[in-house]
Amino acid sequence: MAKLNGASALPAEAQNFLATYRKLLGEMPEHEATEATILLLYKAYYSEMGGIGTPPDVQPRRGEPVADNVTAFRRPQPVRSKAQAVLGASSNRQPLPVALIFACLVVVYVAIRYFWR
């Protein structure tokens, strides 16, 4: 927000933290000022949420190099119904082709029209 010049839209408490950050920037390098401001925010949040005394130390996570964080998509195994499990592999029939089903429907339709006349 400070870099976008939108600090005036912040609440008063956030503006105070921003002013503290700017003051710390004049005294120390940016990464140290950022770390000090984050710790200040953490302490304020801890006390605001009802924490008593000093807040517990935050253990930094170890930066493990990420080799590949993309997982290949795998289709789940098809779930077999109980009937298929009982019948086993002997019930593997090929489904009827769509053209054959359509031809049968046409024959039935023509037969019904012919016999209704």
C-alpha positions in Angstrom: 0.0 0.0 0.0 2.8 2.3 0.8 4.3 1.9 -2.7 0.9 2.6 -4.3 0.4 5.8 -2.3 -2.8 4.4 -0.8 -1.8 4.8 2.8 -4.5 7.4 3.4 -7.2 4.8 2.9 -5.8 2.6 5.7 -7.2 2.5 9.2 -5.4 4.5 11.9 -3.7 1.5 13.4 -2.3 0.4 10.0 -1.1 3.9 9.3 0.8 3.8 12.6 2.5 0.6 11.6 3.4 2.1 8.2 4.9 5.2 9.9 6.9 2.9 12.2 8.1 1.0 9.1 9.2 4.2 7.3 11.0 5.3 10.4 12.8 1.9 10.6 13.7 2.2 7.0 15.8 5.3 7.7 17.7 3.5 10.5 18.3 0.0 9.0 18.3 -1.8 5.7 14.9 -2.8 4.1 15.0 -6.5 4.9 15.7 -5.7 8.6 13.1 -3.0 8.8 10.6 -5.4 7.2 11.4 -8.1 9.7 11.1 -5.7 12.6 7.8 -4.5 11.4 6.4 -8.0 11.0 7.5 -8.8 14.5 5.8 -5.7 15.8 2.6 -6.6 14.0 2.8 -10.1 15.4 3.2 -8.8 18.9 0.3 -6.4 18.5 -1.9 -9.2 17.0 -1.0 -11.6 19.8 -1.9 -9.1 22.5 -5.1 -8.1 20.7 -6.2 -11.7 20.5 -5.9 -12.1 24.2 -2.3 -13.4 24.5 -0.6 -12.6 27.8 3.1 -11.8 28.0 5.5 -12.1 25.2 4.3 -14.0 22.1 5.9 -17.3 21.3 8.8 -17.3 18.9 7.9 -18.1 15.3 10.1 -20.8 13.9 11.0 -20.1 10.3 10.3 -22.8 7.8 13.3 -24.4 6.2 13.6 -23.4 2.6 13.7 -26.7 0.8 14.3 -26.5 -2.9 11.2 -27.4 -4.9 12.2 -29.8 -7.7 8.8 -30.3 -9.2 5.5 -29.2 -7.6 3.3 -30.4 -10.4 1.5 -33.7 -9.9 0.5 -35.7 -13.0 -3.3 -36.3 -13.3 -4.2 -39.9 -12.8 -7.6 -41.3 -13.5 -9.1 -43.2 -10.6 -9.6 -46.9 -10.9 -13.2 -47.6 -12.0 -15.4 -48.9 -9.2 -16.9 -52.3 -10.0 -20.4 -52.9 -8.9 -21.3 -56.0 -6.8 -23.0 -57.6 -9.8 -19.8 -57.2 -11.9 -17.7 -58.5 -9.0 -19.9 -61.6 -8.7 -20.0 -62.3 -12.5 -16.3 -61.7 -12.9 -14.6 -61.2 -16.3 -17.2 -63.5 -18.1 -19.6 -60.6 -18.4 -17.4 -58.4 -20.5 -19.6 -57.7 -23.5 -18.9 -55.1 -26.1 -21.7 -52.5 -26.3 -23.8 -52.3 -29.4 -22.7 -49.8 -31.9 -24.8 -46.6 -32.1 -25.6 -47.1 -35.8 -27.1 -50.6 -35.1 -29.3 -49.2 -32.3 -30.4 -46.4 -34.6 -31.2 -48.8 -37.4 -33.3 -50.9 -35.1 -35.2 -47.9 -33.9 -35.9 -46.9 -37.5 -37.2 -50.4 -38.3 -39.5 -50.4 -35.3 -40.8 -46.9 -36.2 -41.5 -47.9 -39.8 -43.1 -51.2 -38.7 -45.4 -49.3 -36.3 -46.4 -46.8 -38.9 -47.1 -49.5 -41.5 -49.2 -51.6 -39.2 -51.3 -48.6 -37.9 -52.6 -47.8 -41.4 
